[in-house]
C-alpha cells in the first residue's frame, strides 16, 4: 500500500522535473520570444496543478487501500 503511494509520488515528481527541464531549455526559449513573458505566473499555475494532482492521487490511494 505504501509502496504504491510512493511510486505515484515519484512518477509525479519526475514529470514535474521533466516539465521544468523542458521549459528552461535553451531551444525552447529561442524559438518563442514571448515565452519569457509572465513566467512567474505560468510556473506558479503549473506548480499548483502538480500539487493538487499529487494530493488528490495520494488521497484516493489511501482511501482505496484502507477500505
N, C-alpha and C positions, 0 to 999 in steps of 0.2 A: 504494500500500500504506500509506504513512504517512498519506496523506490520509484513508483510511477509519478508521484508528485515531483520528486527531484528531477526525473528525466524531462518532464514537461517544462519545468522552470529552466533547465539547461538549454532545451531547444529554443524556448522563447528568448533567452538571453543571447544565444548565438545569432538568432535572427535580428535582434536589436543591434548587436555589434556589427553584423554584416551590413545592415542598413546605414549605420553611421559611416562605415568604411567606404561604401559606395557614394554616399552623399559628400564626403570630403575628398573624393578622388580628384586629381588634377584634371583629367579629361572631362569629367562632369562639369567642372567649373568653367572650363574653356569653351565648351560647346554652347552653353546657355549663359549669356552675360547677366541676365536678370536673376539667375539662381541665387546670387549672394544677397539679394534684397529680402529683408524681413526674415532672415534665417533664424533669429531667436524665437520668433513666434512659431515657425514651422517645426523647429526642434522640440519646442515645448508641447505642441499638439501631438506630435509623433510619440514623445515620451509618455504622455498621459494615456494614449491609446495602448501602448505596451503595458503600462502599469495596470490599467483596468482589465486588460485581457489576462494577464498573469493572475491577478486576484480572482477573477471570475473562474478561470480554469482550476485553480487550487481549491476554491470553494466547492465547485462541482465534484471534483475528485474526492475531497474529504467527505462530502455528503454521501456520494455514491458508495464509497468504500467502507463507510461506517454504518451502513444500513444493515 
